[in-house]
Structures are given as structure tokens and as C-alpha cells.
Amino acid sequence: MNFDPRLFPTVLIVLDVAAAAGYAYSGGWGEWRMIGYWLAAALITFFVTF
């Protein structure tokens, strides 16, 4: 059974965006550094993978 090698990075991107959304929801823009951190992690993973 073969899996697409992009499966794990896609799941990781979704989790990174969910973490950013969690910080945005709980802390608002007061947590802008953590929101930016998780969104940057998602973008880096996206550009490296795809």
C-alpha cells in the first residue's frame, strides 16, 4: 500500500494553521507573535513540500 509522500506535510500544514487559529481565538491579536510563528511554519512547509 503506497501513500502519497505529501500526506504528512499536508497534515502538518493543517495542524499549523489550526494552532494559529487557536492562538487567534484565545488570545486575540495580543498573541500576534505566536500566530505569525505558526503561519510562517505552515508557509515554509507548504513551499518546501509543493
C-alpha positions, 0 to 999 in steps of 0.5 A: 500500500503506497501513500502519497509522500505529501500526506504528512506535510499536508497534515502538518500544514493543517495542524499549523494553521489550526494552532494559529487559529487557536492562538487567534481565538484565545488570545486575540491579536495580543498573541500576534507573535505566536500566530505569525510563528505558526503561519510562517511554519505552515508557509515554509512547509507548504513551499518546501513540500509543493 
